[in-house]
Amino acid sequence: MDLELLVTLLDLAGTFAFALVGARIAANKGLDYGGIAFIAAIASLAGGTFRNLLLGEKPPWVLNEWLFIGVILAIVITLSIKRTTPVGRFVLTLDTIGLAVCSVSGAQFALTQGAPFASAVILGLIGAVTGGLLRDVLCQVEPVLLHRETIGTSCLAGSLVYVSCDYFGVNQIFSVILGSAVVILVRELSIKFDWHLPKVGGR
């Protein structure tokens, strides 16, 4: 499998995962079908759109219509499930997978556009977390990014690992796997051991 195909598959997987999480949260907040579809689209497409605009490129959904298929599929699955079903461990796992693959694919895309080391790392982070932040704000829930589970830290770590591997000429496929694994590992450990960044007052 070549790198371009792998990154495309990662983008599709991340889009589906984020759309499913967004749709599930929106459904649990009592939004109607239109609201669920809107939140799913924002959660899954906003990060890549913002990243590409910062790079002066077209949004990814303009270039790849298959991303819409992932969003629509996630919405259909959500509407087929009982609305009162809580956001369980499976959905959180999907969110983690989405963060992992989008951190890496975002950094990889930035590098292909000639972004320098630090910019590529930050753009990987931006592409991964922006959709989730907007999702939480629009659904009027506490933004997980700003309060719990070191989401930003895990995405930053994975993006940094991927860009570092690219800088040192490490095999691209291995770099993608390693960067994604770092995001998953850091977030899972932060949930298990209640890791979080310090707050004002040391709480």
PyMOL CGO cylinders between C-alpha atoms (Angstrom):
from pymol import cmd
from pymol.cgo import CYLINDER

trace = [
    CYLINDER, 0.00, 0.00, 0.00, 1.43, 3.38, -0.97, 0.3, 1, 1, 1, 1, 1, 1,
    CYLINDER, 1.43, 3.38, -0.97, 1.39, 6.41, 1.33, 0.3, 1, 1, 1, 1, 1, 1,
    CYLINDER, 1.39, 6.41, 1.33, -1.19, 8.39, -0.65, 0.3, 1, 1, 1, 1, 1, 1,
    CYLINDER, -1.19, 8.39, -0.65, -3.72, 5.57, -0.49, 0.3, 1, 1, 1, 1, 1, 1,
    CYLINDER, -3.72, 5.57, -0.49, -3.05, 5.01, 3.20, 0.3, 1, 1, 1, 1, 1, 1,
    CYLINDER, -3.05, 5.01, 3.20, -3.56, 8.69, 4.05, 0.3, 1, 1, 1, 1, 1, 1,
    CYLINDER, -3.56, 8.69, 4.05, -6.78, 8.76, 2.00, 0.3, 1, 1, 1, 1, 1, 1,
    CYLINDER, -6.78, 8.76, 2.00, -8.09, 5.76, 3.93, 0.3, 1, 1, 1, 1, 1, 1,
    CYLINDER, -8.09, 5.76, 3.93, -7.09, 7.42, 7.19, 0.3, 1, 1, 1, 1, 1, 1,
    CYLINDER, -7.09, 7.42, 7.19, -8.99, 10.57, 6.22, 0.3, 1, 1, 1, 1, 1, 1,
    CYLINDER, -8.99, 10.57, 6.22, -12.08, 8.52, 5.46, 0.3, 1, 1, 1, 1, 1, 1,
    CYLINDER, -12.08, 8.52, 5.46, -11.79, 6.60, 8.72, 0.3, 1, 1, 1, 1, 1, 1,
    CYLINDER, -11.79, 6.60, 8.72, -11.30, 9.78, 10.73, 0.3, 1, 1, 1, 1, 1, 1,
    CYLINDER, -11.30, 9.78, 10.73, -14.22, 11.50, 9.01, 0.3, 1, 1, 1, 1, 1, 1,
    CYLINDER, -14.22, 11.50, 9.01, -16.54, 8.57, 9.73, 0.3, 1, 1, 1, 1, 1, 1,
    CYLINDER, -16.54, 8.57, 9.73, -15.41, 8.31, 13.35, 0.3, 1, 1, 1, 1, 1, 1,
    CYLINDER, -15.41, 8.31, 13.35, -15.84, 12.03, 14.05, 0.3, 1, 1, 1, 1, 1, 1,
    CYLINDER, -15.84, 12.03, 14.05, -19.21, 12.13, 12.26, 0.3, 1, 1, 1, 1, 1, 1,
    CYLINDER, -19.21, 12.13, 12.26, -20.49, 9.18, 14.27, 0.3, 1, 1, 1, 1, 1, 1,
    CYLINDER, -20.49, 9.18, 14.27, -19.38, 10.71, 17.57, 0.3, 1, 1, 1, 1, 1, 1,
    CYLINDER, -19.38, 10.71, 17.57, -20.83, 14.10, 16.64, 0.3, 1, 1, 1, 1, 1, 1,
    CYLINDER, -20.83, 14.10, 16.64, -24.15, 12.61, 15.56, 0.3, 1, 1, 1, 1, 1, 1,
    CYLINDER, -24.15, 12.61, 15.56, -24.39, 10.52, 18.72, 0.3, 1, 1, 1, 1, 1, 1,
    CYLINDER, -24.39, 10.52, 18.72, -23.74, 13.48, 21.02, 0.3, 1, 1, 1, 1, 1, 1,
    CYLINDER, -23.74, 13.48, 21.02, -26.21, 15.64, 19.08, 0.3, 1, 1, 1, 1, 1, 1,
    CYLINDER, -26.21, 15.64, 19.08, -28.88, 12.93, 19.32, 0.3, 1, 1, 1, 1, 1, 1,
    CYLINDER, -28.88, 12.93, 19.32, -28.34, 12.62, 23.05, 0.3, 1, 1, 1, 1, 1, 1,
    CYLINDER, -28.34, 12.62, 23.05, -28.78, 16.40, 23.40, 0.3, 1, 1, 1, 1, 1, 1,
    CYLINDER, -28.78, 16.40, 23.40, -32.21, 16.10, 21.78, 0.3, 1, 1, 1, 1, 1, 1,
    CYLINDER, -32.21, 16.10, 21.78, -31.46, 17.79, 18.46, 0.3, 1, 1, 1, 1, 1, 1,
    CYLINDER, -31.46, 17.79, 18.46, -33.72, 17.06, 15.51, 0.3, 1, 1, 1, 1, 1, 1,
    CYLINDER, -33.72, 17.06, 15.51, -32.54, 15.23, 12.38, 0.3, 1, 1, 1, 1, 1, 1,
    CYLINDER, -32.54, 15.23, 12.38, -31.31, 18.43, 10.75, 0.3, 1, 1, 1, 1, 1, 1,
    CYLINDER, -31.31, 18.43, 10.75, -29.35, 19.37, 13.85, 0.3, 1, 1, 1, 1, 1, 1,
    CYLINDER, -29.35, 19.37, 13.85, -27.82, 15.91, 14.07, 0.3, 1, 1, 1, 1, 1, 1,
    CYLINDER, -27.82, 15.91, 14.07, -26.72, 16.07, 10.44, 0.3, 1, 1, 1, 1, 1, 1,
    CYLINDER, -26.72, 16.07, 10.44, -25.27, 19.56, 10.92, 0.3, 1, 1, 1, 1, 1, 1,
    CYLINDER, -25.27, 19.56, 10.92, -23.28, 18.61, 14.02, 0.3, 1, 1, 1, 1, 1, 1,
    CYLINDER, -23.28, 18.61, 14.02, -22.00, 15.43, 12.35, 0.3, 1, 1, 1, 1, 1, 1,
    CYLINDER, -22.00, 15.43, 12.35, -20.78, 17.46, 9.37, 0.3, 1, 1, 1, 1, 1, 1,
    CYLINDER, -20.78, 17.46, 9.37, -19.15, 20.12, 11.54, 0.3, 1, 1, 1, 1, 1, 1,
    CYLINDER, -19.15, 20.12, 11.54, -17.47, 17.56, 13.81, 0.3, 1, 1, 1, 1, 1, 1,
    CYLINDER, -17.47, 17.56, 13.81, -16.02, 15.58, 10.91, 0.3, 1, 1, 1, 1, 1, 1,
    CYLINDER, -16.02, 15.58, 10.91, -15.18, 18.22, 8.30, 0.3, 1, 1, 1, 1, 1, 1,
    CYLINDER, -15.18, 18.22, 8.30, -14.34, 21.44, 10.17, 0.3, 1, 1, 1, 1, 1, 1,
    CYLINDER, -14.34, 21.44, 10.17, -10.84, 20.41, 11.26, 0.3, 1, 1, 1, 1, 1, 1,
    CYLINDER, -10.84, 20.41, 11.26, -9.62, 19.52, 7.79, 0.3, 1, 1, 1, 1, 1, 1,
    CYLINDER, -9.62, 19.52, 7.79, -11.32, 22.57, 6.32, 0.3, 1, 1, 1, 1, 1, 1,
    CYLINDER, -11.32, 22.57, 6.32, -9.64, 24.97, 8.74, 0.3, 1, 1, 1, 1, 1, 1,
    CYLINDER, -9.64, 24.97, 8.74, -6.27, 23.27, 8.26, 0.3, 1, 1, 1, 1, 1, 1,
    CYLINDER, -6.27, 23.27, 8.26, -6.49, 23.51, 4.48, 0.3, 1, 1, 1, 1, 1, 1,
    CYLINDER, -6.49, 23.51, 4.48, -7.59, 27.13, 4.55, 0.3, 1, 1, 1, 1, 1, 1,
    CYLINDER, -7.59, 27.13, 4.55, -4.57, 28.00, 6.68, 0.3, 1, 1, 1, 1, 1, 1,
    CYLINDER, -4.57, 28.00, 6.68, -2.44, 26.35, 4.01, 0.3, 1, 1, 1, 1, 1, 1,
    CYLINDER, -2.44, 26.35, 4.01, -4.22, 28.22, 1.22, 0.3, 1, 1, 1, 1, 1, 1,
    CYLINDER, -4.22, 28.22, 1.22, -5.78, 25.03, -0.16, 0.3, 1, 1, 1, 1, 1, 1,
    CYLINDER, -5.78, 25.03, -0.16, -9.34, 23.95, -0.95, 0.3, 1, 1, 1, 1, 1, 1,
    CYLINDER, -9.34, 23.95, -0.95, -11.23, 22.15, 1.84, 0.3, 1, 1, 1, 1, 1, 1,
    CYLINDER, -11.23, 22.15, 1.84, -10.77, 18.35, 1.68, 0.3, 1, 1, 1, 1, 1, 1,
    CYLINDER, -10.77, 18.35, 1.68, -14.47, 17.71, 1.08, 0.3, 1, 1, 1, 1, 1, 1,
    CYLINDER, -14.47, 17.71, 1.08, -14.24, 19.75, -2.14, 0.3, 1, 1, 1, 1, 1, 1,
    CYLINDER, -14.24, 19.75, -2.14, -11.50, 17.45, -3.40, 0.3, 1, 1, 1, 1, 1, 1,
    CYLINDER, -11.50, 17.45, -3.40, -12.85, 14.12, -2.15, 0.3, 1, 1, 1, 1, 1, 1,
    CYLINDER, -12.85, 14.12, -2.15, -16.61, 13.54, -2.28, 0.3, 1, 1, 1, 1, 1, 1,
    CYLINDER, -16.61, 13.54, -2.28, -16.16, 10.20, -0.51, 0.3, 1, 1, 1, 1, 1, 1,
    CYLINDER, -16.16, 10.20, -0.51, -15.85, 12.13, 2.75, 0.3, 1, 1, 1, 1, 1, 1,
    CYLINDER, -15.85, 12.13, 2.75, -19.55, 12.93, 2.48, 0.3, 1, 1, 1, 1, 1, 1,
    CYLINDER, -19.55, 12.93, 2.48, -20.30, 9.21, 2.25, 0.3, 1, 1, 1, 1, 1, 1,
    CYLINDER, -20.30, 9.21, 2.25, -18.66, 8.72, 5.64, 0.3, 1, 1, 1, 1, 1, 1,
    CYLINDER, -18.66, 8.72, 5.64, -20.71, 11.53, 7.15, 0.3, 1, 1, 1, 1, 1, 1,
    CYLINDER, -20.71, 11.53, 7.15, -24.00, 10.27, 5.69, 0.3, 1, 1, 1, 1, 1, 1,
    CYLINDER, -24.00, 10.27, 5.69, -23.28, 6.70, 6.81, 0.3, 1, 1, 1, 1, 1, 1,
    CYLINDER, -23.28, 6.70, 6.81, -22.57, 7.88, 10.35, 0.3, 1, 1, 1, 1, 1, 1,
    CYLINDER, -22.57, 7.88, 10.35, -25.83, 9.85, 10.43, 0.3, 1, 1, 1, 1, 1, 1,
    CYLINDER, -25.83, 9.85, 10.43, -27.85, 6.88, 9.18, 0.3, 1, 1, 1, 1, 1, 1,
    CYLINDER, -27.85, 6.88, 9.18, -26.29, 4.59, 11.80, 0.3, 1, 1, 1, 1, 1, 1,
    CYLINDER, -26.29, 4.59, 11.80, -27.00, 7.10, 14.55, 0.3, 1, 1, 1, 1, 1, 1,
    CYLINDER, -27.00, 7.10, 14.55, -30.64, 7.58, 13.55, 0.3, 1, 1, 1, 1, 1, 1,
    CYLINDER, -30.64, 7.58, 13.55, -31.08, 3.80, 13.46, 0.3, 1, 1, 1, 1, 1, 1,
    CYLINDER, -31.08, 3.80, 13.46, -30.04, 3.46, 17.10, 0.3, 1, 1, 1, 1, 1, 1,
    CYLINDER, -30.04, 3.46, 17.10, -32.35, 4.19, 20.01, 0.3, 1, 1, 1, 1, 1, 1,
    CYLINDER, -32.35, 4.19, 20.01, -31.96, 7.88, 20.80, 0.3, 1, 1, 1, 1, 1, 1,
    CYLINDER, -31.96, 7.88, 20.80, -31.54, 7.37, 24.54, 0.3, 1, 1, 1, 1, 1, 1,
    CYLINDER, -31.54, 7.37, 24.54, -28.54, 5.10, 24.11, 0.3, 1, 1, 1, 1, 1, 1,
    CYLINDER, -28.54, 5.10, 24.11, -25.71, 6.72, 26.11, 0.3, 1, 1, 1, 1, 1, 1,
    CYLINDER, -25.71, 6.72, 26.11, -22.35, 7.73, 24.68, 0.3, 1, 1, 1, 1, 1, 1,
    CYLINDER, -22.35, 7.73, 24.68, -20.48, 4.60, 25.62, 0.3, 1, 1, 1, 1, 1, 1,
    CYLINDER, -20.48, 4.60, 25.62, -16.96, 3.28, 25.48, 0.3, 1, 1, 1, 1, 1, 1,
    CYLINDER, -16.96, 3.28, 25.48, -17.26, 2.32, 21.82, 0.3, 1, 1, 1, 1, 1, 1,
    CYLINDER, -17.26, 2.32, 21.82, -18.01, 5.91, 20.81, 0.3, 1, 1, 1, 1, 1, 1,
    CYLINDER, -18.01, 5.91, 20.81, -15.10, 7.20, 22.90, 0.3, 1, 1, 1, 1, 1, 1,
    CYLINDER, -15.10, 7.20, 22.90, -12.86, 4.67, 21.19, 0.3, 1, 1, 1, 1, 1, 1,
    CYLINDER, -12.86, 4.67, 21.19, -14.05, 5.91, 17.80, 0.3, 1, 1, 1, 1, 1, 1,
    CYLINDER, -14.05, 5.91, 17.80, -13.26, 9.46, 18.86, 0.3, 1, 1, 1, 1, 1, 1,
    CYLINDER, -13.26, 9.46, 18.86, -9.75, 8.42, 19.86, 0.3, 1, 1, 1, 1, 1, 1,
    CYLINDER, -9.75, 8.42, 19.86, -9.22, 6.70, 16.51, 0.3, 1, 1, 1, 1, 1, 1,
    CYLINDER, -9.22, 6.70, 16.51, -10.43, 9.82, 14.73, 0.3, 1, 1, 1, 1, 1, 1,
    CYLINDER, -10.43, 9.82, 14.73, -8.02, 11.99, 16.69, 0.3, 1, 1, 1, 1, 1, 1,
    CYLINDER, -8.02, 11.99, 16.69, -5.14, 9.63, 15.92, 0.3, 1, 1, 1, 1, 1, 1,
    CYLINDER, -5.14, 9.63, 15.92, -5.61, 9.35, 12.19, 0.3, 1, 1, 1, 1, 1, 1,
    CYLINDER, -5.61, 9.35, 12.19, -6.46, 13.02, 11.69, 0.3, 1, 1, 1, 1, 1, 1,
    CYLINDER, -6.46, 13.02, 11.69, -3.41, 14.18, 13.65, 0.3, 1, 1, 1, 1, 1, 1,
    CYLINDER, -3.41, 14.18, 13.65, -1.17, 12.17, 11.37, 0.3, 1, 1, 1, 1, 1, 1,
    CYLINDER, -1.17, 12.17, 11.37, -2.98, 12.81, 8.08, 0.3, 1, 1, 1, 1, 1, 1,
    CYLINDER, -2.98, 12.81, 8.08, -3.14, 16.52, 8.88, 0.3, 1, 1, 1, 1, 1, 1,
    CYLINDER, -3.14, 16.52, 8.88, 0.57, 16.71, 9.55, 0.3, 1, 1, 1, 1, 1, 1,
    CYLINDER, 0.57, 16.71, 9.55, 1.30, 14.67, 6.44, 0.3, 1, 1, 1, 1, 1, 1,
    CYLINDER, 1.30, 14.67, 6.44, -0.81, 16.97, 4.26, 0.3, 1, 1, 1, 1, 1, 1,
    CYLINDER, -0.81, 16.97, 4.26, 0.92, 20.03, 5.71, 0.3, 1, 1, 1, 1, 1, 1,
    CYLINDER, 0.92, 20.03, 5.71, 4.31, 18.55, 4.86, 0.3, 1, 1, 1, 1, 1, 1,
    CYLINDER, 4.31, 18.55, 4.86, 3.24, 17.87, 1.28, 0.3, 1, 1, 1, 1, 1, 1,
    CYLINDER, 3.24, 17.87, 1.28, 2.31, 21.56, 1.00, 0.3, 1, 1, 1, 1, 1, 1,
    CYLINDER, 2.31, 21.56, 1.00, 5.79, 22.60, 2.09, 0.3, 1, 1, 1, 1, 1, 1,
    CYLINDER, 5.79, 22.60, 2.09, 5.01, 23.54, 5.68, 0.3, 1, 1, 1, 1, 1, 1,
    CYLINDER, 5.01, 23.54, 5.68, 8.10, 23.69, 7.94, 0.3, 1, 1, 1, 1, 1, 1,
    CYLINDER, 8.10, 23.69, 7.94, 8.57, 21.32, 10.88, 0.3, 1, 1, 1, 1, 1, 1,
    CYLINDER, 8.57, 21.32, 10.88, 6.79, 23.27, 13.63, 0.3, 1, 1, 1, 1, 1, 1,
    CYLINDER, 6.79, 23.27, 13.63, 3.95, 24.41, 11.38, 0.3, 1, 1, 1, 1, 1, 1,
    CYLINDER, 3.95, 24.41, 11.38, 3.27, 20.85, 10.23, 0.3, 1, 1, 1, 1, 1, 1,
    CYLINDER, 3.27, 20.85, 10.23, 3.07, 19.68, 13.85, 0.3, 1, 1, 1, 1, 1, 1,
    CYLINDER, 3.07, 19.68, 13.85, 0.61, 22.44, 14.80, 0.3, 1, 1, 1, 1, 1, 1,
    CYLINDER, 0.61, 22.44, 14.80, -1.49, 21.93, 11.68, 0.3, 1, 1, 1, 1, 1, 1,
    CYLINDER, -1.49, 21.93, 11.68, -1.77, 18.23, 12.51, 0.3, 1, 1, 1, 1, 1, 1,
    CYLINDER, -1.77, 18.23, 12.51, -3.11, 19.24, 15.93, 0.3, 1, 1, 1, 1, 1, 1,
    CYLINDER, -3.11, 19.24, 15.93, -5.52, 21.80, 14.46, 0.3, 1, 1, 1, 1, 1, 1,
    CYLINDER, -5.52, 21.80, 14.46, -6.92, 19.33, 11.94, 0.3, 1, 1, 1, 1, 1, 1,
    CYLINDER, -6.92, 19.33, 11.94, -7.59, 16.80, 14.68, 0.3, 1, 1, 1, 1, 1, 1,
    CYLINDER, -7.59, 16.80, 14.68, -9.20, 18.89, 17.43, 0.3, 1, 1, 1, 1, 1, 1,
    CYLINDER, -9.20, 18.89, 17.43, -11.10, 21.73, 15.73, 0.3, 1, 1, 1, 1, 1, 1,
    CYLINDER, -11.10, 21.73, 15.73, -14.16, 19.70, 14.78, 0.3, 1, 1, 1, 1, 1, 1,
    CYLINDER, -14.16, 19.70, 14.78, -14.56, 18.24, 18.25, 0.3, 1, 1, 1, 1, 1, 1,
    CYLINDER, -14.56, 18.24, 18.25, -14.22, 21.64, 19.89, 0.3, 1, 1, 1, 1, 1, 1,
    CYLINDER, -14.22, 21.64, 19.89, -16.93, 23.14, 17.67, 0.3, 1, 1, 1, 1, 1, 1,
    CYLINDER, -16.93, 23.14, 17.67, -19.11, 20.05, 18.23, 0.3, 1, 1, 1, 1, 1, 1,
    CYLINDER, -19.11, 20.05, 18.23, -18.98, 20.48, 22.00, 0.3, 1, 1, 1, 1, 1, 1,
    CYLINDER, -18.98, 20.48, 22.00, -19.61, 24.23, 21.86, 0.3, 1, 1, 1, 1, 1, 1,
    CYLINDER, -19.61, 24.23, 21.86, -22.60, 23.88, 19.52, 0.3, 1, 1, 1, 1, 1, 1,
    CYLINDER, -22.60, 23.88, 19.52, -24.06, 21.05, 21.62, 0.3, 1, 1, 1, 1, 1, 1,
    CYLINDER, -24.06, 21.05, 21.62, -23.56, 23.14, 24.77, 0.3, 1, 1, 1, 1, 1, 1,
    CYLINDER, -23.56, 23.14, 24.77, -21.41, 20.58, 26.56, 0.3, 1, 1, 1, 1, 1, 1,
    CYLINDER, -21.41, 20.58, 26.56, -18.13, 21.20, 28.35, 0.3, 1, 1, 1, 1, 1, 1,
    CYLINDER, -18.13, 21.20, 28.35, -15.40, 21.12, 25.66, 0.3, 1, 1, 1, 1, 1, 1,
    CYLINDER, -15.40, 21.12, 25.66, -13.34, 18.02, 26.41, 0.3, 1, 1, 1, 1, 1, 1,
    CYLINDER, -13.34, 18.02, 26.41, -10.35, 19.61, 24.68, 0.3, 1, 1, 1, 1, 1, 1,
    CYLINDER, -10.35, 19.61, 24.68, -10.17, 22.41, 27.23, 0.3, 1, 1, 1, 1, 1, 1,
    CYLINDER, -10.17, 22.41, 27.23, -10.82, 20.46, 30.42, 0.3, 1, 1, 1, 1, 1, 1,
    CYLINDER, -10.82, 20.46, 30.42, -10.11, 16.73, 30.38, 0.3, 1, 1, 1, 1, 1, 1,
    CYLINDER, -10.11, 16.73, 30.38, -8.11, 13.80, 29.05, 0.3, 1, 1, 1, 1, 1, 1,
    CYLINDER, -8.11, 13.80, 29.05, -5.20, 15.77, 27.54, 0.3, 1, 1, 1, 1, 1, 1,
    CYLINDER, -5.20, 15.77, 27.54, -6.70, 15.48, 24.04, 0.3, 1, 1, 1, 1, 1, 1,
    CYLINDER, -6.70, 15.48, 24.04, -4.59, 18.35, 22.76, 0.3, 1, 1, 1, 1, 1, 1,
    CYLINDER, -4.59, 18.35, 22.76, -1.46, 16.88, 24.30, 0.3, 1, 1, 1, 1, 1, 1,
    CYLINDER, -1.46, 16.88, 24.30, -2.03, 13.43, 22.78, 0.3, 1, 1, 1, 1, 1, 1,
    CYLINDER, -2.03, 13.43, 22.78, -2.68, 14.87, 19.30, 0.3, 1, 1, 1, 1, 1, 1,
    CYLINDER, -2.68, 14.87, 19.30, 0.33, 17.15, 19.57, 0.3, 1, 1, 1, 1, 1, 1,
    CYLINDER, 0.33, 17.15, 19.57, 2.51, 14.20, 20.61, 0.3, 1, 1, 1, 1, 1, 1,
    CYLINDER, 2.51, 14.20, 20.61, 1.35, 12.03, 17.72, 0.3, 1, 1, 1, 1, 1, 1,
    CYLINDER, 1.35, 12.03, 17.72, 1.78, 14.82, 15.20, 0.3, 1, 1, 1, 1, 1, 1,
    CYLINDER, 1.78, 14.82, 15.20, 5.24, 15.58, 16.55, 0.3, 1, 1, 1, 1, 1, 1,
    CYLINDER, 5.24, 15.58, 16.55, 6.28, 11.93, 16.32, 0.3, 1, 1, 1, 1, 1, 1,
    CYLINDER, 6.28, 11.93, 16.32, 5.08, 11.67, 12.72, 0.3, 1, 1, 1, 1, 1, 1,
    CYLINDER, 5.08, 11.67, 12.72, 6.78, 14.88, 11.58, 0.3, 1, 1, 1, 1, 1, 1,
    CYLINDER, 6.78, 14.88, 11.58, 9.98, 13.87, 13.40, 0.3, 1, 1, 1, 1, 1, 1,
    CYLINDER, 9.98, 13.87, 13.40, 9.96, 10.51, 11.65, 0.3, 1, 1, 1, 1, 1, 1,
    CYLINDER, 9.96, 10.51, 11.65, 9.52, 12.26, 8.31, 0.3, 1, 1, 1, 1, 1, 1,
    CYLINDER, 9.52, 12.26, 8.31, 12.38, 14.63, 9.14, 0.3, 1, 1, 1, 1, 1, 1,
    CYLINDER, 12.38, 14.63, 9.14, 14.73, 11.74, 9.88, 0.3, 1, 1, 1, 1, 1, 1,
    CYLINDER, 14.73, 11.74, 9.88, 13.69, 9.76, 6.81, 0.3, 1, 1, 1, 1, 1, 1,
    CYLINDER, 13.69, 9.76, 6.81, 11.88, 6.95, 8.62, 0.3, 1, 1, 1, 1, 1, 1,
    CYLINDER, 11.88, 6.95, 8.62, 9.69, 4.67, 6.48, 0.3, 1, 1, 1, 1, 1, 1,
    CYLINDER, 9.69, 4.67, 6.48, 6.44, 6.53, 5.78, 0.3, 1, 1, 1, 1, 1, 1,
    CYLINDER, 6.44, 6.53, 5.78, 4.06, 3.68, 6.53, 0.3, 1, 1, 1, 1, 1, 1,
    CYLINDER, 4.06, 3.68, 6.53, 5.80, 2.98, 9.82, 0.3, 1, 1, 1, 1, 1, 1,
    CYLINDER, 5.80, 2.98, 9.82, 5.71, 6.70, 10.64, 0.3, 1, 1, 1, 1, 1, 1,
    CYLINDER, 5.71, 6.70, 10.64, 1.94, 6.83, 10.12, 0.3, 1, 1, 1, 1, 1, 1,
    CYLINDER, 1.94, 6.83, 10.12, 1.40, 3.79, 12.34, 0.3, 1, 1, 1, 1, 1, 1,
    CYLINDER, 1.40, 3.79, 12.34, 3.73, 5.07, 15.05, 0.3, 1, 1, 1, 1, 1, 1,
    CYLINDER, 3.73, 5.07, 15.05, 2.26, 8.58, 15.11, 0.3, 1, 1, 1, 1, 1, 1,
    CYLINDER, 2.26, 8.58, 15.11, -1.29, 7.22, 15.32, 0.3, 1, 1, 1, 1, 1, 1,
    CYLINDER, -1.29, 7.22, 15.32, -0.31, 4.76, 18.05, 0.3, 1, 1, 1, 1, 1, 1,
    CYLINDER, -0.31, 4.76, 18.05, 1.18, 7.56, 20.16, 0.3, 1, 1, 1, 1, 1, 1,
    CYLINDER, 1.18, 7.56, 20.16, -2.09, 9.51, 20.07, 0.3, 1, 1, 1, 1, 1, 1,
    CYLINDER, -2.09, 9.51, 20.07, -4.11, 6.46, 21.08, 0.3, 1, 1, 1, 1, 1, 1,
    CYLINDER, -4.11, 6.46, 21.08, -1.67, 5.45, 23.81, 0.3, 1, 1, 1, 1, 1, 1,
    CYLINDER, -1.67, 5.45, 23.81, -1.43, 8.89, 25.41, 0.3, 1, 1, 1, 1, 1, 1,
    CYLINDER, -1.43, 8.89, 25.41, -5.19, 9.44, 25.41, 0.3, 1, 1, 1, 1, 1, 1,
    CYLINDER, -5.19, 9.44, 25.41, -6.00, 5.97, 26.73, 0.3, 1, 1, 1, 1, 1, 1,
    CYLINDER, -6.00, 5.97, 26.73, -3.46, 6.35, 29.52, 0.3, 1, 1, 1, 1, 1, 1,
    CYLINDER, -3.46, 6.35, 29.52, -4.80, 9.80, 30.38, 0.3, 1, 1, 1, 1, 1, 1,
    CYLINDER, -4.80, 9.80, 30.38, -8.31, 8.36, 30.73, 0.3, 1, 1, 1, 1, 1, 1,
    CYLINDER, -8.31, 8.36, 30.73, -7.16, 5.35, 32.73, 0.3, 1, 1, 1, 1, 1, 1,
    CYLINDER, -7.16, 5.35, 32.73, -4.95, 7.28, 35.15, 0.3, 1, 1, 1, 1, 1, 1,
    CYLINDER, -4.95, 7.28, 35.15, -6.88, 10.59, 35.08, 0.3, 1, 1, 1, 1, 1, 1,
    CYLINDER, -6.88, 10.59, 35.08, -3.98, 12.56, 33.65, 0.3, 1, 1, 1, 1, 1, 1,
    CYLINDER, -3.98, 12.56, 33.65, -4.64, 16.19, 32.82, 0.3, 1, 1, 1, 1, 1, 1,
    CYLINDER, -4.64, 16.19, 32.82, -2.73, 19.41, 32.53, 0.3, 1, 1, 1, 1, 1, 1,
    CYLINDER, -2.73, 19.41, 32.53, -2.52, 21.48, 35.73, 0.3, 1, 1, 1, 1, 1, 1,
    CYLINDER, -2.52, 21.48, 35.73, -5.14, 24.17, 36.30, 0.3, 1, 1, 1, 1, 1, 1,
    CYLINDER, -5.14, 24.17, 36.30, -4.91, 27.54, 37.99, 0.3, 1, 1, 1, 1, 1, 1,
    CYLINDER, -4.91, 27.54, 37.99, -4.74, 26.95, 41.73, 0.3, 1, 1, 1, 1, 1, 1,
    CYLINDER, -4.74, 26.95, 41.73, -3.24, 23.48, 41.25, 0.3, 1, 1, 1, 1, 1, 1,
    CYLINDER, -3.24, 23.48, 41.25, -6.58, 21.66, 41.09, 0.3, 1, 1, 1, 1, 1, 1,
]
cmd.load_cgo(trace, "trace")
